[in-house]
Amino acid sequence: MTTKERTKEIIDNQPDDATYEEIVRELAFSEMVERGLKDVREGRVISNEEMGKRIRLWQK
């Protein structure tokens, strides 16, 4: 599916009274999910334990 087709699909699935901001938010969310899935497919992941360590470092 092309980007244009996916964008149209997302917009078409929004309620008729959706605001511009809601549509843009949904488009951004979809892109973030796709980017995350691509990272998983390409092995760019870390464990929950490692993420916990990183968060604790940020909090200091």
Order of alpha helices (4+ residues) and beta strands (2+ residues): alpha-alpha-alpha
